[in-house]
Amino acid sequence: MVRRYLPGAAMSAEQARDYLAGQAVLDEHALDAWHGFAVQHLADDRVIGDVGVWLASDRPGAGDVGFQFHPGYHGQGYAYEAMRLFLTYVFDSLGLSQVTAGCETANSSSWGLMERLGMRRLGETGQSLRYGLTREQWAASAD
Ligand SMILES: CC(C)(COP(=O)(O)OP(=O)(O)OC[C@H]1O[C@@H](n2cnc3c(N)ncnc32)[C@H](O)[C@@H]1OP(=O)(O)O)[C@@H](O)C(=O)NCCC(=O)NCCS
């Protein structure tokens, strides 16, 4: 059920190994690439989710972010905490000027998280919502 609103199928163990090996050596500024980061729960010593950003060559300075968390760790603010740190990374370290994200209108957990993060609703198409946040908006919300 955690993948209800996500495209594609879950990875096999082998695909996951290949994916992680590729991520480990990927230049963090590489374009037309997904940059994924595992989120580890320190006390439980396990990976509970991942966050990431797609950097596209036709959208310099912008990135499309995504997130997914283990259902056993929903509703406790972990995704929010991880995404706050991740947005600091994409704006301050990667130097992006804007992030965007899309989700299905029915995925209220996803757009609820985006709104808690201060992302603004940019528009609605069919069953989908688009959200965005500029570096300036992020800086203002962090004050
Ligand atoms: C989208 C997703 C990551 C949101 O996870 P989440 O746990 O709801 O998000 P948050 O970390 O912001 O947690 C918010 C909830 O924790 C609660 N909470 C408890 N302690 C908290 C704290 N210290 N800080 C913030 N929130 C806290 C909030 O009240 C809120 O509860 P509510 O949902 O009952 O209102 C999750 O639903 C998911 O993985 N979905 C499947 C994958 C998916 O659809 N990804 C997006 C594709 S577009």
The ligand as an SDF file (V2000), in Angstrom:
LIG
                    3D

 48 50  0  0  0  0  0  0  0  0999 V2000
    3.9130   11.0050    2.1490 C   0  0  0  0  0  0  0  0  0  0  0  0
    4.4370   10.4270    3.4630 C   0  0  0  0  0  0  0  0  0  0  0  0
    5.9640   10.3950    3.4290 C   0  0  0  0  0  0  0  0  0  0  0  0
    3.9540   11.3500    4.6150 C   0  0  0  0  0  0  0  0  0  0  0  0
    4.3630   10.7610    5.8390 O   0  0  0  0  0  0  0  0  0  0  0  0
    3.8050   11.3320    7.2480 P   0  0  0  0  0  0  0  0  0  0  0  0
    4.3480   10.4670    8.3000 O   0  0  0  0  0  0  0  0  0  0  0  0
    2.3320   11.5330    7.1530 O   0  0  0  0  0  0  0  0  0  0  0  0
    4.4270   12.7970    7.3000 O   0  0  0  0  0  0  0  0  0  0  0  0
    5.0740   13.6020    8.5110 P   0  0  0  0  0  0  0  0  0  0  0  0
    6.4230   13.0980    8.8420 O   0  0  0  0  0  0  0  0  0  0  0  0
    4.9800   15.0480    8.1620 O   0  0  0  0  0  0  0  0  0  0  0  0
    4.1500   13.2820    9.7360 O   0  0  0  0  0  0  0  0  0  0  0  0
    2.9700   14.0450    9.9360 C   0  0  0  0  0  0  0  0  0  0  0  0
    2.1100   13.4160   10.9850 C   0  0  0  0  0  0  0  0  0  0  0  0
    2.9060   13.1440   12.1290 O   0  0  0  0  0  0  0  0  0  0  0  0
    2.3410   13.8370   13.2610 C   0  0  0  0  0  0  0  0  0  0  0  0
    3.4410   14.1760   14.1560 N   0  0  0  0  0  0  0  0  0  0  0  0
    3.6780   13.5670   15.3370 C   0  0  0  0  0  0  0  0  0  0  0  0
    4.7690   14.0520   15.8900 N   0  0  0  0  0  0  0  0  0  0  0  0
    5.2440   15.0090   15.0550 C   0  0  0  0  0  0  0  0  0  0  0  0
    6.3650   15.8780   15.1100 C   0  0  0  0  0  0  0  0  0  0  0  0
    7.2140   15.8550   16.1250 N   0  0  0  0  0  0  0  0  0  0  0  0
    6.5750   16.7170   14.0670 N   0  0  0  0  0  0  0  0  0  0  0  0
    5.7210   16.7600   13.0370 C   0  0  0  0  0  0  0  0  0  0  0  0
    4.6220   15.9400   12.9280 N   0  0  0  0  0  0  0  0  0  0  0  0
    4.4000   15.0780   13.9340 C   0  0  0  0  0  0  0  0  0  0  0  0
    1.5980   14.9940   12.6680 C   0  0  0  0  0  0  0  0  0  0  0  0
    0.5890   15.4660   13.5340 O   0  0  0  0  0  0  0  0  0  0  0  0
    1.0050   14.3340   11.4360 C   0  0  0  0  0  0  0  0  0  0  0  0
   -0.0820   13.5120   11.8240 O   0  0  0  0  0  0  0  0  0  0  0  0
   -1.4300   13.4370   10.9620 P   0  0  0  0  0  0  0  0  0  0  0  0
   -1.0480   12.8340    9.6260 O   0  0  0  0  0  0  0  0  0  0  0  0
   -2.2980   12.5450   11.7800 O   0  0  0  0  0  0  0  0  0  0  0  0
   -1.9080   14.8450   10.8390 O   0  0  0  0  0  0  0  0  0  0  0  0
    3.8940    8.9930    3.6870 C   0  0  0  0  0  0  0  0  0  0  0  0
    2.4790    9.0390    3.7240 O   0  0  0  0  0  0  0  0  0  0  0  0
    4.3130    7.9830    2.6200 C   0  0  0  0  0  0  0  0  0  0  0  0
    5.4170    7.4540    2.6470 O   0  0  0  0  0  0  0  0  0  0  0  0
    3.4170    7.6810    1.6660 N   0  0  0  0  0  0  0  0  0  0  0  0
    3.6830    6.6510    0.6760 C   0  0  0  0  0  0  0  0  0  0  0  0
    4.6490    7.1250   -0.3950 C   0  0  0  0  0  0  0  0  0  0  0  0
    4.1010    8.3260   -1.1310 C   0  0  0  0  0  0  0  0  0  0  0  0
    2.9320    8.3790   -1.4780 O   0  0  0  0  0  0  0  0  0  0  0  0
    5.0260    9.2880   -1.3660 N   0  0  0  0  0  0  0  0  0  0  0  0
    4.6820   10.5400   -2.0560 C   0  0  0  0  0  0  0  0  0  0  0  0
    4.5220   10.3060   -3.5050 C   0  0  0  0  0  0  0  0  0  0  0  0
    4.0260   11.8060   -4.3200 S   0  0  0  0  0  0  0  0  0  0  0  0
  1  2  1  0
  2  3  1  0
  2  4  1  0
  2 36  1  0
  4  5  1  0
  5  6  1  0
  6  7  2  0
  6  8  1  0
  6  9  1  0
  9 10  1  0
 10 11  2  0
 10 12  1  0
 10 13  1  0
 13 14  1  0
 14 15  1  0
 15 16  1  0
 15 30  1  0
 16 17  1  0
 17 18  1  0
 17 28  1  0
 18 19  1  0
 18 27  1  0
 19 20  2  0
 20 21  1  0
 21 22  1  0
 21 27  2  0
 22 23  1  0
 22 24  2  0
 24 25  1  0
 25 26  2  0
 26 27  1  0
 28 29  1  0
 28 30  1  0
 30 31  1  0
 31 32  1  0
 32 33  2  0
 32 34  1  0
 32 35  1  0
 36 37  1  0
 36 38  1  0
 38 39  2  0
 38 40  1  0
 40 41  1  0
 41 42  1  0
 42 43  1  0
 43 44  2  0
 43 45  1  0
 45 46  1  0
 46 47  1  0
 47 48  1  0
M  END
$$$$
